[in-house]
Amino acid sequence: MTLRIELSENATQEEREAILTPLRAYNASKAGTTVSEQIALLVRDDSDEILGGLYGRVFYQWLFIELLSVPEQARGQGMGSKLMQMAEDLAREKECIGIWLDTFDFQAPEFYKKHGYSELGQIADYPPGHKRFFFQKRLMDV
């Protein structure tokens, strides 16, 4: 069998799945199977419009916070802290080992430190002139 590599500049979901399927099988053979469970805490206004919130997924007993957005009019009033506490409570209910996330230097690294998250690492110049930080908070020892 001859293998070749080709560039797909507009990658499709089908191409992603073709790569993901053998990766999932390999991961399951080493770490066991898991199901990704998406969660969302939605900030809505009086008209039920979603103005922000927290979006993440539980995978291998860790909650990954993918998105956190606090509406401009609610910043500095504890809404971000409430969202984080609710996410932590949910992670504990789901018996997660911990929570992890990433953020940029112009977003909220100090906010996460204030909430007990420890820095795992960072990437300089991502985007150029800035840093991307990775944080975790362990909820239980395994």
C-alpha positions as CSV (number, residue, x, y, z in Angstrom):
1,M,0.0,0.0,0.0
2,T,1.3,3.4,-0.9
3,L,0.4,6.3,1.3
4,R,0.4,10.0,0.4
5,I,-0.4,13.3,2.1
6,E,-2.6,15.9,0.5
7,L,-3.8,19.3,1.7
8,S,-7.5,19.9,2.1
9,E,-7.8,23.7,2.5
10,N,-11.5,23.7,3.1
11,A,-11.7,20.6,5.3
12,T,-15.1,19.1,5.7
13,Q,-16.8,17.5,8.7
14,E,-16.5,14.2,6.9
15,E,-12.7,14.6,6.6
16,R,-12.5,15.4,10.3
17,E,-14.5,12.3,11.2
18,A,-12.2,10.2,9.0
19,I,-9.2,11.3,11.1
20,L,-11.1,11.2,14.4
21,T,-12.4,7.7,14.1
22,P,-9.1,5.8,14.3
23,L,-7.8,8.3,16.9
24,R,-10.9,7.6,19.1
25,A,-10.3,3.9,18.7
26,Y,-6.7,4.2,19.8
27,N,-7.5,6.5,22.7
28,A,-10.2,4.0,23.9
29,S,-7.7,1.2,23.8
30,K,-5.4,3.1,26.1
31,A,-7.7,5.1,28.4
32,G,-11.1,3.4,28.0
33,T,-14.2,4.8,26.4
34,T,-15.8,8.0,27.3
35,V,-18.7,10.1,25.9
36,S,-18.3,13.8,25.4
37,E,-21.2,15.6,27.1
38,Q,-21.8,19.3,26.2
39,I,-23.0,21.7,28.8
40,A,-24.1,25.3,28.6
41,L,-25.0,27.9,31.2
42,L,-26.9,30.6,29.3
43,V,-27.2,34.3,30.3
44,R,-30.5,35.5,28.9
45,D,-32.3,38.9,28.9
46,D,-36.0,39.6,29.5
47,S,-36.7,38.8,25.9
48,D,-35.0,35.4,26.2
49,E,-32.1,36.5,24.0
50,I,-28.8,34.8,24.9
51,L,-26.3,37.5,25.7
52,G,-23.5,35.3,27.0
53,G,-22.8,32.3,29.2
54,L,-20.5,29.4,29.6
55,Y,-20.1,26.5,27.2
56,G,-18.0,23.4,27.8
57,R,-17.9,19.7,27.6
58,V,-17.2,16.8,30.1
59,F,-14.7,14.3,28.6
60,Y,-12.6,11.7,30.5
61,Q,-13.9,13.1,33.8
62,W,-12.7,16.6,33.2
63,L,-14.8,19.6,32.3
64,F,-13.2,21.7,29.6
65,I,-14.6,25.3,29.6
66,E,-14.5,26.2,25.9
67,L,-16.3,29.6,26.1
68,L,-17.1,32.1,28.8
69,S,-18.7,35.4,27.8
70,V,-20.2,37.8,30.3
71,P,-22.4,40.5,28.8
72,E,-20.8,44.0,28.9
73,Q,-23.6,45.4,31.2
74,A,-23.0,42.6,33.7
75,R,-19.2,42.8,34.0
76,G,-17.8,43.5,37.5
77,Q,-21.1,42.5,39.1
78,G,-20.2,38.8,39.9
79,M,-21.9,37.2,37.0
80,G,-18.6,35.6,35.7
81,S,-17.9,34.3,39.2
82,K,-21.4,32.9,39.4
83,L,-21.0,31.1,36.1
84,M,-17.7,29.6,37.2
85,Q,-19.2,28.4,40.5
86,M,-22.1,26.9,38.7
87,A,-19.7,25.1,36.3
88,E,-17.7,23.9,39.2
89,D,-20.8,22.6,41.0
90,L,-21.9,20.8,37.8
91,A,-18.4,19.3,37.4
92,R,-18.5,18.0,41.0
93,E,-22.0,16.5,40.4
94,K,-20.6,14.7,37.3
95,E,-17.7,13.5,39.5
96,C,-15.1,15.3,37.4
97,I,-11.5,15.2,38.5
98,G,-11.1,18.9,37.5
99,I,-11.7,21.7,35.1
100,W,-9.4,23.1,32.5
101,L,-9.6,26.1,30.1
102,D,-7.5,28.5,28.1
103,T,-7.6,32.3,27.8
104,F,-5.6,35.2,26.3
105,D,-3.7,37.8,28.2
106,F,-6.3,40.4,27.1
107,Q,-9.1,38.3,28.5
108,A,-9.1,37.1,32.1
109,P,-6.1,35.2,33.4
110,E,-6.2,37.0,36.7
111,F,-9.9,36.2,37.0
112,Y,-9.2,32.5,36.8
113,K,-6.3,32.7,39.3
114,K,-8.6,34.4,41.7
115,H,-10.9,31.4,41.4
116,G,-8.3,28.9,42.3
117,Y,-7.0,27.9,38.9
118,S,-3.3,27.3,38.4
119,E,-1.4,28.0,35.2
120,L,-0.3,25.0,33.3
121,G,1.5,26.8,30.6
122,Q,1.4,29.5,28.0
123,I,2.1,30.2,24.3
124,A,3.9,33.5,23.6
125,D,2.9,35.5,20.5
126,Y,-0.5,33.8,20.1
127,P,-1.8,36.1,18.7
128,P,1.4,38.1,17.9
129,G,2.2,40.4,20.7
130,H,0.0,38.5,23.2
131,K,0.0,35.3,25.2
132,R,-2.4,32.4,25.4
133,F,-2.7,30.8,28.9
134,F,-3.8,27.3,30.0
135,F,-5.3,26.7,33.4
136,Q,-6.6,23.9,35.5
137,K,-8.4,23.4,38.8
138,R,-8.4,20.0,40.4
139,L,-11.6,19.1,42.2
140,M,-10.5,15.7,43.5
141,D,-7.4,13.6,43.8
142,V,-7.3,10.3,41.9
